[in-house]
Amino acid sequence: MRRRHSGVADGKPSLRALLSRDCRLPGPTKRTSSAAMAAGKAVWMAQARSTAGSMMVAASCGVAVGWASSAVVKLQDRTGPFQLTDDQASWVVSLNDVGILLGSLLSGLCFSVLGRRATLLLCPLLLLGWAALTFAATAPAFLYVARLLSGAGMAVHFVYGNVYLAEVSVRSSRGLLSLLTSLFAMAGTLLQFCVGPYVSYRTQAWLGALPAAAALVLLLLFTVESPYYLAMRDRPDEMLAALARLRGCSVESDALRDEAHEIERTVERQRSAGSLLAALCSPASRRAASVGVVVQATAPLFGESVLMAYAQKIFIISGSPLGDAQSAIVLYVAQASACLACTALVDRWGRRTLLSVSCLGNCIGMAVLSAYLGASPDRQGPLQWIPLASLLLFVVSCSLGANPVPGLLLAELLPQRAKPLMAPLSMMLFSVTAFAVSKSFLALGEAAGMFAPFAVFAAWNALAVAFTRLFVPETKNKSLAEVYGMLSGREEAPKQN
């Protein structure tokens, strides 16, 4: 029997030892052994190289997300190349979500035919097109098309970025890598929030081109094809070579071949379900789809996407002692900091706990802001801090779970056979929901008062807490094969430390 490193210090496993355990390289049991440390470093370096392009893709998507907050204000204040009305501004914001719908269809066609790597390459190409059209825009129609392109590029990342990470990472680092992707996305948005209000419209447009170009280069140079995809295409030699690059191990390693056999068994077991329709009708697929798709597709109703798009405008309406642009920057710095803190919690607390705690905090923050706007107090007194405080609570809690966890859950829960259909379907439903939320946000606020949309967000987050506690399974520290076995009820997932 092969011995494993215990990697325990003061009762807690070290991250390096956990990574070494996943690669299962033979060696002495002492955690401080040079073999264990070298194995852990090799895994980290190999995974860092292959996921660097995906991280930069996330940053370029974040830049596109943050563009609207200050750019729309410029265009409505006549400091851009043309002026937007409120209705035109709502189309500029919401057409990004229509682009997500189109991008989900496009990437779904490429995912199974061209592979994960080629599909991810679509994202920076589409975002480079968005930046070029935004720079050249002389009328709203240019921005409508540009936002369709940015949404399509985001869809590729949102649908398949986490799928790729789940398929190439070791189990102990899967949650961390997914949250690092969210952190890179927030860093891109933070760049727009910090720089966008203080530069010209055209300079701001080119901020989106820089990370997209870097992402394209990194994807071409370092990204490795998913071993699961290669196994599905019956290319075992290529699968073994890709897995060796991802684990920093030799192709002759017994541990590597053990993992390759596990991947092949998982793929064969899911193929044995028969047709795609039969696979989708299996208990495991039904449960995975019902949970993963519902959580992902309804994520816009948490309120984060519309809040980020209209951050500056919301502070103009609600008031803030720091000014609208400065308050938006504070908001996003807090969000990025919370996402960084979440990287230490996702594999300790688990996905379900983080998501339920996050939605509870979201509910409280949105309810307080809704009550404040509905009461219309004196906004020059001490209460003027309430909008900023409630939105800070919202963005911090959202970063702890409601933002990163839905995509991670979808990637972990869906079986391989179901991913080409269910992953883009979930994002198509996401885009429909996001479009409806973005397009109706200002209209509902004008018709019923600005407290109304925030009350809707608070109510939905309360429902999400109940749904998470009742239906969402825990997947932390489980391999994809173990997750599938847990959902299908054929095998018991191993207990974790």
C-alpha positions in Angstrom: 0.0 0.0 0.0 1.4 3.4 -0.9 2.0 5.7 2.0 0.8 9.3 1.9 2.3 12.3 3.5 0.4 13.4 6.6 1.3 17.0 6.2 0.0 17.9 9.6 1.2 20.8 11.7 -0.7 21.7 14.9 -3.6 19.6 13.7 -3.9 21.3 10.4 -2.7 20.0 7.0 -0.4 22.4 5.1 -1.4 23.5 1.6 1.9 22.3 0.2 1.5 18.8 1.8 -2.1 18.6 0.5 -0.9 19.3 -3.0 1.8 16.7 -2.6 -0.8 14.2 -1.4 -2.9 14.8 -4.5 0.0 14.1 -6.7 0.7 11.1 -4.5 4.4 11.0 -5.2 6.2 8.3 -3.1 8.6 9.5 -0.4 9.2 9.8 3.3 6.3 10.6 5.6 7.9 13.6 7.2 6.3 16.8 6.0 9.6 18.6 5.9 11.2 16.1 3.5 12.7 17.7 0.4 10.8 15.3 -1.8 7.4 16.4 -0.4 8.3 20.1 -0.7 9.6 19.7 -4.2 6.4 17.8 -5.3 4.2 20.5 -3.8 6.2 23.3 -5.5 6.1 21.4 -8.8 2.3 21.1 -8.7 1.9 24.8 -7.9 4.2 25.9 -10.6 2.6 23.6 -13.2 -0.9 24.8 -12.3 0.1 28.4 -12.2 1.5 28.2 -15.7 -1.6 26.6 -17.2 -4.1 28.8 -15.4 -2.3 32.1 -15.9 -4.1 32.8 -19.1 -7.5 32.0 -17.5 -6.6 34.5 -14.6 -5.8 37.2 -17.1 -9.0 36.5 -19.0 -10.9 37.1 -15.8 -9.1 40.4 -15.3 -10.1 41.5 -18.8 -13.7 40.6 -18.1 -13.5 42.6 -14.9 -12.3 45.6 -16.8 -15.3 45.3 -19.2 -17.7 44.9 -16.2 -16.4 48.1 -14.5 -16.3 50.2 -17.7 -20.0 51.2 -17.5 -20.0 52.8 -14.1 -17.9 55.9 -15.0 -18.2 55.7 -18.8 -22.0 56.1 -18.7 -21.7 59.1 -16.4 -19.3 60.7 -18.9 -21.6 60.1 -21.8 -24.6 61.5 -19.9 -22.6 64.5 -18.7 -21.5 65.4 -22.2 -17.8 64.7 -21.5 -17.7 61.9 -24.0 -17.9 62.0 -27.8 -21.7 62.0 -27.7 -24.5 62.1 -25.2 -26.7 59.3 -23.9 -30.3 59.6 -22.7 -31.4 57.5 -19.6 -33.0 55.0 -22.0 -30.0 54.7 -24.2 -27.8 54.3 -21.1 -30.0 51.4 -19.9 -29.5 49.7 -23.3 -25.8 50.2 -23.1 -25.7 48.5 -19.7 -28.2 45.7 -20.4 -27.1 44.7 -24.0 -24.0 43.3 -22.3 -26.3 40.6 -20.9 -27.8 39.9 -24.3 -24.2 39.4 -25.5 -23.8 36.8 -22.7 -26.7 34.9 -24.2 -25.1 35.0 -27.6 -21.7 34.1 -26.3 -23.2 31.1 -24.4 -24.5 29.7 -27.7 -21.2 30.3 -29.5 -19.0 28.8 -26.9 -21.3 25.9 -26.4 -20.8 24.9 -30.1 -17.0 25.1 -29.7 -16.7 23.5 -26.2 -17.0 19.8 -27.2 -15.6 20.1 -30.8 -12.6 22.4 -30.4 -11.8 21.7 -26.8 -11.5 23.8 -23.6 -8.3 25.7 -24.6 -9.6 26.8 -28.0 -12.9 27.9 -26.5 -11.1 30.0 -23.9 -9.2 31.8 -26.7 -12.5 33.3 -27.9 -12.8 35.5 -24.8 -9.8 37.8 -25.3 -10.5 38.0 -29.1 -14.1 39.2 -28.4 -13.0 41.6 -25.7 -10.4 43.2 -28.0 -13.2 43.8 -30.5 -15.2 45.4 -27.7 -12.3 47.8 -26.8 -11.8 48.8 -30.4 -15.4 49.6 -31.1 -15.8 51.5 -27.8 -12.7 53.6 -28.7 -14.1 54.3 -32.2 -17.7 55.0 -31.1 -19.3 58.1 -32.4 -23.0 57.2 -31.7 -24.9 54.9 -29.3 -25.2 52.2 -32.0 -21.4 51.6 -31.8 -21.7 51.0 -28.1 -24.7 48.6 -28.5 -22.6 46.4 -30.7 -19.5 46.8 -28.5 -21.5 45.7 -25.4 -22.8 42.6 -27.3 -19.1 41.7 -27.9 -18.1 42.3 -24.3 -21.0 40.2 -23.1 -20.1 37.4 -25.5 -16.5 37.4 -24.3 -17.6 37.3 -20.6 -19.9 34.4 -21.4 -17.0 32.3 -22.6 -15.2 32.9 -19.3 -18.2 32.6 -17.0 -19.4 29.4 -18.6 -16.1 27.6 -19.1 -13.5 29.3 -17.0 -14.5 27.4 -13.9 -15.1 24.2 -15.9 -11.5 24.3 -17.1 -10.1 25.1 -13.7 -12.1 22.2 -12.1 -10.9 19.8 -14.7 -7.2 20.7 -14.5 -6.7 21.3 -10.8 -6.0 19.0 -7.9 -8.9 18.8 -5.5 -7.2 20.7 -2.6 -6.5 23.8 -4.8 -9.7 23.8 -6.9 -11.6 26.2 -4.7 -8.6 28.4 -4.2 -7.9 28.7 -8.0 -11.6 29.5 -8.6 -11.5 32.3 -6.1 -8.3 33.7 -7.4 -10.0 33.9 -10.8 -12.7 36.0 -9.1 -10.1 38.1 -7.5 -8.4 38.8 -10.8 -11.8 39.8 -12.2 -12.3 42.2 -9.3 -8.9 43.6 -9.8 -9.8 44.5 -13.4 -13.0 46.2 -12.3 -11.1 48.0 -9.6 -8.8 49.3 -12.2 -11.7 50.8 -14.1 -13.2 52.3 -10.9 -9.9 53.9 -9.8 -8.8 55.1 -13.2 -11.9 55.5 -15.3 -13.4 58.6 -13.6 -10.2 60.5 -14.0 -9.2 59.8 -17.6 -10.9 60.6 -20.9 -13.5 58.4 -22.5 -11.2 57.1 -25.2 -8.3 56.4 -22.7 -10.7 54.4 -20.6 -11.7 52.4 -23.6 -8.2 51.2 -24.1 -7.9 50.0 -20.5 -9.9 46.9 -21.7 -7.5 46.1 -24.5 -4.4 45.7 -22.4 -5.4 42.7 -20.2 -7.2 41.1 -23.2 -4.1 41.2 -25.2 -2.0 39.8 -22.3 -4.6 37.0 -21.8 -4.4 36.0 -25.5 -0.6 35.7 -25.3 -0.7 33.6 -22.0 -3.4 31.3 -23.3 -1.4 30.6 -26.5 1.9 30.0 -24.7 1.0 28.1 -21.5 -2.5 26.8 -21.3 -2.8 23.0 -21.4 -5.8 21.2 -22.8 -8.1 19.5 -20.2 -7.3 15.8 -19.6 -11.0 15.2 -19.3 -11.6 16.5 -22.8 -8.8 14.4 -24.2 -10.2 11.4 -22.5 -13.6 12.1 -23.9 -12.0 12.3 -27.4 -10.2 9.0 -26.9 -6.7 10.5 -27.0 -5.0 8.7 -24.0 -1.4 9.5 -24.9 -2.2 13.2 -25.2 -4.2 13.0 -22.0 -1.3 11.5 -20.1 1.1 14.2 -21.5 -1.3 17.0 -20.5 -1.8 15.6 -17.0 2.0 15.4 -16.6 2.4 19.1 -17.5 -0.4 20.0 -15.1 1.0 18.0 -12.2 4.7 18.7 -12.8 5.3 14.9 -12.8 6.9 12.5 -15.2 4.6 10.5 -17.5 6.2 7.4 -16.0 5.0 8.3 -12.5 2.7 5.6 -10.9 0.8 8.4 -9.2 0.2 10.1 -12.6 -1.0 6.9 -14.2 -3.3 6.2 -11.2 -5.0 9.7 -11.7 -5.2 9.1 -15.5 -7.0 5.8 -14.9 -9.4 7.5 -12.5 -10.2 10.1 -15.2 -10.8 7.4 -17.7 -13.0 5.4 -15.4 -15.1 8.5 -14.6 -15.5 9.3 -18.4 -16.4 5.7 -19.2 -18.9 5.5 -16.3 -20.6 8.6 -17.6 -20.5 7.3 -21.2 -22.2 4.1 -20.0 -25.3 6.2 -19.1 -26.1 6.0 -22.9 -27.3 9.0 -24.9 -27.0 12.6 -23.8 -30.7 12.6 -23.0 -30.3 9.4 -20.9 -27.3 10.9 -19.1 -29.4 14.1 -18.3 -32.2 11.9 -16.9 -29.9 10.1 -14.4 -30.4 11.0 -10.7 -26.9 12.5 -10.5 -27.4 14.8 -13.5 -30.9 15.8 -12.4 -29.7 16.8 -9.0 -26.6 18.5 -10.4 -28.6 20.4 -13.0 -31.4 21.5 -10.6 -28.9 22.8 -8.1 -26.1 24.2 -10.2 -28.3 25.8 -12.9 -30.7 27.4 -10.4 -27.9 28.9 -8.4 -26.0 30.1 -11.5 -29.0 31.3 -13.5 -30.6 33.4 -10.7 -27.3 35.0 -9.5 -28.2 38.4 -11.1 -31.1 38.6 -8.6 -28.5 38.8 -5.8 -28.1 42.4 -7.1 -24.3 42.5 -7.6 -24.1 43.0 -11.4 -26.5 45.9 -11.5 -24.9 47.5 -8.4 -21.5 47.4 -10.1 -22.9 48.8 -13.4 -24.8 51.7 -11.7 -22.5 52.2 -8.7 -21.7 55.8 -9.3 -25.3 56.6 -10.3 -26.7 54.9 -7.1 -24.5 57.1 -4.9 -25.6 60.2 -6.9 -29.2 59.2 -6.0 -28.7 58.0 -2.4 -26.0 60.5 -1.4 -22.7 59.8 0.2 -20.3 61.9 2.3 -17.3 60.8 0.1 -18.7 61.8 -3.3 -20.1 59.4 -5.9 -16.8 58.4 -7.6 -14.8 58.0 -4.4 -17.6 56.0 -2.8 -17.6 53.6 -5.8 -13.9 53.1 -5.4 -14.2 52.4 -1.7 -17.0 49.9 -2.5 -14.8 48.0 -4.9 -11.7 48.0 -2.8 -13.8 46.4 0.0 -15.2 43.8 -2.4 -11.7 42.8 -3.7 -10.4 42.6 -0.1 -13.3 40.3 0.9 -12.7 38.1 -2.1 -9.0 37.8 -1.1 -10.1 36.8 2.4 -12.5 34.3 0.9 -9.6 32.3 -0.7 -8.7 31.2 2.8 -12.2 30.1 3.6 -13.6 28.3 0.6 -11.9 25.0 1.3 -12.2 25.3 5.1 -15.9 26.4 5.5 -17.1 24.8 2.3 -19.2 26.0 -0.6 -22.6 25.6 1.1 -21.7 27.5 4.3 -20.1 30.4 2.4 -23.0 30.7 0.0 -25.7 30.8 2.7 -23.7 33.2 5.0 -23.1 35.4 1.9 -26.8 35.6 0.9 -27.8 36.4 4.5 -25.4 39.4 4.5 -26.6 40.4 1.1 -30.2 40.4 2.4 -29.4 42.6 5.4 -27.5 45.1 3.3 -30.2 45.4 0.6 -33.0 45.6 3.2 -31.2 48.5 5.1 -30.6 50.4 1.9 -34.2 49.9 0.7 -35.5 51.1 4.1 -33.3 54.2 4.0 -34.4 55.2 0.4 -38.0 54.5 1.3 -37.9 56.7 4.4 -36.2 59.6 2.6 -34.4 61.0 5.6 -32.2 64.1 5.8 -29.2 63.1 3.7 -27.0 65.8 5.2 -26.9 64.4 8.8 -25.4 61.4 10.4 -27.7 59.1 8.4 -25.8 60.0 5.2 -23.4 57.2 6.0 -26.1 54.5 5.7 -26.1 54.0 1.9 -22.3 53.5 1.9 -22.3 51.3 5.0 -25.2 49.1 3.7 -23.6 48.7 0.3 -20.2 47.9 1.9 -21.9 45.1 3.8 -23.5 43.9 0.6 -20.3 43.8 -1.5 -18.2 42.2 1.3 -20.8 39.4 1.9 -21.4 38.9 -1.8 -17.6 38.4 -2.3 -17.6 35.7 0.3 -19.9 33.4 -1.6 -22.6 34.8 -3.9 -20.1 36.0 -6.4 -17.6 33.1 -6.7 -19.5 30.0 -5.5 -22.2 29.6 -8.1 -19.8 29.1 -11.0 -17.6 26.8 -8.9 -20.6 24.7 -7.9 -21.7 24.4 -11.5 -18.3 23.2 -12.7 -18.0 20.7 -9.8 -21.5 19.3 -10.0 -22.2 18.7 -13.7 -21.1 15.4 -15.1 -18.8 15.5 -18.2 -21.6 14.4 -20.6 -23.9 17.2 -19.3 -21.5 20.1 -19.4 -21.7 20.9 -23.2 -25.4 21.4 -22.8 -26.1 22.4 -19.2 -23.2 24.9 -18.8 -24.2 27.2 -21.7 -27.9 26.7 -20.8 -27.3 28.0 -17.3 -25.4 31.0 -18.7 -28.2 31.7 -21.2 -30.7 31.7 -18.3 -28.2 33.9 -16.4 -28.1 36.4 -19.3 -31.9 36.5 -19.5 -32.2 37.2 -15.8 -29.4 39.8 -15.9 -30.9 41.6 -18.9 -34.3 41.8 -17.1 -32.7 43.1 -13.9 -30.4 45.6 -15.6 -33.1 46.9 -18.0 -35.8 47.2 -15.3 -33.6 48.6 -12.5 -34.0 52.3 -13.3 -37.5 51.9 -14.6 -38.7 50.2 -11.4 -36.9 52.8 -9.4 -38.7 55.7 -11.3 -42.1 54.0 -11.1 -42.2 52.8 -7.5 -39.2 54.6 -5.9 -35.6 53.6 -5.7 -36.2 51.5 -2.6 -38.2 49.0 -4.7 -35.4 47.2 -6.6 -33.3 46.9 -3.5 -36.3 45.4 -1.6 -36.5 42.8 -4.4 -32.8 42.0 -4.1 -33.3 41.6 -0.3 -36.2 39.2 -0.7 -34.4 37.0 -3.3 -31.3 36.7 -1.1 -33.5 35.6 1.8 -35.0 32.8 -0.4 -31.4 31.9 -1.6 -30.4 31.2 2.1 -33.2 28.7 2.5 -32.5 27.1 -0.9 -28.8 26.7 -0.1 -29.4 25.1 3.2 -32.0 22.7 1.9 -30.7 21.6 -1.5 -27.0 22.5 -2.2 -24.6 19.6 -1.5 -21.1 20.2 -0.1 -18.3 19.5 -2.6 -15.2 20.8 -0.8 -12.0 18.6 -1.1 -13.7 16.0 -3.3 -12.5 14.9 -6.7 -14.9 15.2 -9.6 -15.3 11.4 -9.5 -16.2 11.6 -5.8 -18.7 14.4 -6.4 -20.4 12.3 -9.2 -20.5 9.3 -6.9 -22.0 11.3 -4.1 -24.7 12.7 -6.3 -25.6 9.3 -7.9 -25.5 7.6 -4.5 -23.3 4.7 -5.7 -20.4 5.4 -3.4 -19.7 7.3 -0.2 -17.5 10.3 -0.5 -14.5 10.0 1.8 -14.5 12.0 5.0 -12.3 15.0 5.0 -10.1 16.4 7.8 
